[in-house]
Amino acid sequence: MTLAVDNPIINSPFEEPLRYWDYREGQPILSSGRRPAGYYLRPRTREAQLSMLEEEFVLLEMVNMIREKVKNWCERNYPGIISITRQLLNHWNYPDRERKLFFCQREAAETLIWLNEASPAERQSIIIPKDEFNNSLKGTLTRYACKMATGSGKTVVMGMVIAWQVLNKLANPQDRRYSDAVLLVCPNLTIRERLKVLLPWNRKNYYDQFDLVPVSFKERLHRGKFFITN
């Protein structure tokens, strides 16, 4: 019995996955479509090689539902979004970009935009649970999470979300959905140093390196307030 496959990479990083390796009775099976979001529960009392045969896959139903709704919304050209957001999305999705963004990066930003800008009808049946921390603040702080694999470019997504928030707030100061103040919190000094690429005035900033904003927006982005701390 083998759990390994000769060709684990079967999709382009720039497009939505079309196939995935699934394990059935301990054997890798090439399946069509995109792997559902979920996680495995592994018995702690078993050896690693044996436990994989007894893992239970638990679907994340809310995540899979949001994926489908966001995909449908994108295919209809983002109904309900405001002008600057549309310009950013067009810029990120431009097919002839010199430096293309990964599918997972675009989807992460699109999902956060959907949660904030799509109409209530678009978000019907999506209930964001309130945790104890949010309840203690009486709903003044909403927290979203992007769960992405190591190496998939999370810092680039941070830059995309920062640009979306800051540029929209500067253009629409009264709109409470956006903020021009950005707090970046990280676990240590090393990562704090690395996150300086998210400062627009940094010589090696990601907005330039990854072409995250149109040229006409770059100077405006400097007017945001940025603070990085560990």
C-alpha positions in Angstrom: 0.0 0.0 0.0 1.3 3.5 -0.8 0.0 6.9 0.1 2.3 8.7 -2.2 1.5 9.8 -5.8 4.0 10.4 -8.6 2.5 13.7 -9.8 1.0 15.5 -6.8 0.7 18.9 -8.7 -2.3 18.6 -11.2 -3.6 22.1 -11.3 -2.4 25.6 -12.4 -1.9 27.9 -9.4 -3.5 30.7 -11.5 -6.9 29.0 -12.1 -9.5 27.3 -10.0 -8.6 23.7 -9.3 -10.2 21.2 -11.6 -9.0 17.9 -10.0 -7.7 16.7 -6.7 -6.2 13.6 -5.1 -8.7 11.9 -2.8 -7.9 9.0 -0.5 -10.3 6.2 -0.4 -9.6 3.1 1.6 -6.0 4.3 1.9 -5.5 4.6 -1.9 -5.0 7.9 -3.9 -7.8 8.5 -6.4 -7.8 11.3 -8.9 -11.2 13.0 -8.5 -12.8 15.7 -10.6 -13.7 19.2 -9.3 -12.3 21.1 -6.4 -11.4 19.5 -3.0 -14.2 20.4 -0.5 -13.0 22.6 2.4 -12.7 20.5 5.6 -10.3 18.8 8.0 -9.3 15.4 9.1 -9.8 14.0 12.6 -6.9 11.6 13.3 -6.9 9.1 16.3 -4.1 10.1 18.5 -3.5 6.5 19.7 -2.5 5.2 16.2 0.7 5.2 14.4 0.9 7.9 11.7 0.8 5.4 8.8 -2.1 3.5 10.1 -4.1 6.4 11.4 -4.6 7.8 7.9 -6.8 4.8 7.1 -9.1 5.7 10.0 -9.3 9.5 9.7 -12.7 11.1 9.5 -13.1 14.0 7.0 -15.2 16.7 8.5 -16.7 19.2 6.0 -16.7 22.9 6.7 -20.2 23.5 5.4 -20.2 27.3 5.8 -16.9 27.7 4.0 -18.1 25.5 1.1 -21.4 27.4 0.9 -19.5 30.8 0.8 -17.1 29.4 -1.9 -20.1 28.6 -4.2 -21.8 31.9 -3.6 -18.7 33.9 -4.2 -18.0 32.0 -7.4 -21.5 32.6 -8.7 -21.2 36.3 -7.7 -17.8 36.7 -9.5 -19.2 35.0 -12.7 -21.9 37.7 -12.7 -19.2 40.4 -12.6 -19.5 41.4 -9.0 -23.0 43.0 -8.7 -23.3 45.7 -6.0 -19.6 46.7 -5.7 -18.5 50.3 -5.7 -16.3 52.0 -8.3 -12.9 51.7 -6.7 -13.4 48.1 -5.8 -14.3 47.3 -9.3 -11.2 49.0 -10.6 -9.0 47.0 -8.2 -10.7 43.7 -9.2 -10.3 44.4 -12.9 -6.6 45.2 -12.2 -6.1 42.0 -10.3 -7.9 39.8 -12.8 -6.5 41.4 -16.0 -5.5 38.4 -18.2 -2.4 40.0 -19.6 -0.8 41.0 -16.3 3.0 40.6 -16.3 2.9 39.1 -12.8 -0.3 37.1 -12.4 -1.8 36.6 -9.0 -2.6 33.1 -7.7 -6.2 32.0 -7.9 -6.3 31.5 -4.1 -5.1 35.1 -3.6 -7.8 36.5 -5.8 -10.4 34.4 -4.2 -9.4 35.4 -0.7 -9.7 39.1 -1.5 -13.0 38.5 -3.5 -14.5 36.7 -0.5 -13.8 39.5 1.9 -15.1 42.0 -0.6 -18.3 39.9 -1.1 -18.8 39.7 2.7 -18.7 43.5 2.8 -20.1 44.8 -0.5 -22.5 42.2 -1.8 -26.2 42.9 -1.2 -28.0 41.2 1.7 -29.8 39.0 -0.9 -26.5 37.7 -2.2 -25.4 36.8 1.3 -28.7 35.2 2.2 -28.4 32.1 4.4 -24.8 33.1 5.4 -24.8 33.6 9.2 -21.5 34.8 10.6 -21.4 33.5 14.2 -20.6 35.9 17.0 -17.9 34.7 19.4 -17.5 35.7 23.0 -14.9 38.4 22.1 -17.2 40.1 19.6 -20.1 39.8 21.9 -18.2 41.6 24.7 -17.6 44.5 22.3 -21.3 44.6 21.5 -20.7 44.1 17.8 -18.2 46.9 17.3 -15.6 44.6 15.8 -16.1 42.0 13.2 -13.4 39.5 12.5 -12.9 37.5 9.3 -10.2 34.9 8.6 -8.4 33.8 5.4 -7.0 30.3 5.9 -4.3 29.8 3.2 -1.5 27.3 2.8 2.1 28.0 3.5 3.7 29.5 0.4 0.4 30.6 -1.2 1.2 34.3 -0.7 -0.7 35.5 2.3 1.3 38.7 2.6 0.2 39.6 -1.0 -3.4 39.1 0.1 -2.8 41.4 3.0 -1.6 44.0 0.5 -4.7 43.5 -1.7 -7.0 43.9 1.3 -5.2 46.9 2.6 -5.4 48.7 -0.8 -9.1 47.9 -1.0 -9.8 49.2 2.4 -7.6 52.4 2.4 -8.5 53.5 -1.1 -12.2 53.1 -0.5 -12.1 54.9 2.8 -10.2 57.9 1.3 -12.8 58.1 -1.5 -15.8 57.5 0.9 -14.9 58.9 4.3 -18.4 58.4 5.7 -18.6 54.7 4.7 -18.0 52.6 7.9 -17.3 49.5 5.9 -13.8 50.8 5.3 -10.8 52.1 7.2 -7.7 54.1 6.2 -5.9 53.0 9.4 -4.1 49.6 9.3 -2.8 47.7 12.3 -0.5 44.8 11.5 0.1 42.4 14.4 2.7 39.7 14.1 4.3 37.1 16.5 7.9 38.3 16.5 10.5 40.8 15.4 11.6 38.8 12.4 8.1 38.8 10.9 7.6 42.4 11.9 10.6 43.3 9.7 9.3 41.2 6.8 5.9 43.0 6.9 7.5 46.3 6.1 6.8 45.4 2.5 3.2 46.4 3.2 4.2 50.0 3.8 3.6 51.9 0.5 6.7 54.1 0.9 9.0 51.1 1.5 11.5 50.7 -1.4 10.5 47.0 -1.8 6.8 47.4 -1.1 4.5 44.7 -2.5 2.1 47.2 -4.1 4.8 47.8 -6.7 6.5 44.4 -6.7 3.2 42.5 -7.4 1.4 45.4 -9.2 -1.5 45.4 -6.7 -2.8 48.9 -7.5 -3.3 50.9 -10.7 -0.6 53.6 -11.2 -3.2 56.3 -10.6 -3.9 55.0 -7.1 -0.3 54.5 -5.8 0.3 58.0 -4.5 -3.1 58.1 -2.8 -2.3 54.9 -0.9 0.5 56.8 1.0 -2.2 58.8 2.8 -3.2 55.7 4.9 -2.1 55.2 8.5 0.0 52.1 9.0 1.4 50.6 12.2 3.3 47.3 12.5 3.8 45.7 15.9 4.6 42.4 17.6 
